[in-house]
Amino acid sequence: MNNNPIEYIGDGVYVEYDGYGYWLLANHHIHPTDRVYLEPDVLKALNNFIDRIKKERLKNASKKIIL
C-alpha cells in the first residue's frame, strides 16, 4: 500500500506527494481518470507563471484606479 500523503484540493483534483514531485489526480484519488506528474522544475515553472499573472493583474488593476 502507498503511504504517500494525498489531499483533495478542489474541482475534482487530488494531489499526491511522492517524496520528489507531485501527482495531480483527476476525479478520484484511487482510480483517477487522468494523472499529471509535476517534477520540481515543472512545479517551479508553474509557480513562476502564477506569480507573473498575479503581478500583471495587480498592475492592470492599479491602472484602472482614477482619483
C-alpha positions in Angstrom: 0.0 0.0 0.0 1.1 3.5 -0.8 1.6 5.7 2.2 2.2 9.0 0.3 0.0 11.9 1.5 -3.0 12.6 -0.7 -5.2 15.6 -0.4 -8.3 16.9 -2.2 -7.6 20.4 -3.4 -10.9 21.1 -5.2 -12.6 20.9 -8.6 -12.2 17.1 -8.7 -8.4 17.3 -8.2 -6.3 15.4 -5.7 -2.6 15.9 -5.1 -0.2 13.3 -4.0 3.4 13.9 -2.9 5.8 11.1 -3.6 8.9 12.5 -1.9 10.2 14.1 -5.1 7.3 15.5 -7.2 3.6 15.9 -7.2 0.9 13.8 -8.9 -2.3 15.6 -9.8 -5.1 13.0 -9.9 -8.4 13.8 -11.6 -11.9 12.8 -10.3 -10.8 10.1 -7.8 -7.7 9.5 -5.7 -7.6 5.7 -6.1 -8.9 5.4 -9.6 -8.2 8.7 -11.3 -9.4 9.4 -14.9 -6.2 11.4 -15.5 -2.8 11.8 -13.9 -0.2 14.6 -14.3 3.3 14.4 -12.7 5.0 17.7 -11.7 8.7 17.4 -11.2 10.3 20.1 -9.0 11.4 22.2 -12.1 8.0 22.0 -13.6 6.3 23.0 -10.3 8.7 25.9 -10.1 7.8 27.0 -13.7 4.1 26.7 -12.8 4.6 28.8 -9.7 6.5 31.4 -11.7 3.7 31.6 -14.2 1.1 32.1 -11.5 3.2 34.8 -9.8 3.7 36.6 -13.2 -0.1 36.5 -13.9 -0.8 37.9 -10.4 1.6 40.7 -10.9 0.2 41.6 -14.3 -3.4 41.6 -12.9 -2.4 43.8 -10.0 -0.6 46.2 -12.3 -3.6 46.4 -14.6 -6.0 46.8 -11.7 -3.9 49.7 -10.3 -4.1 51.5 -13.7 -7.9 51.5 -13.6 -7.9 53.5 -10.3 -8.6 57.1 -11.1 -8.5 59.7 -8.3 
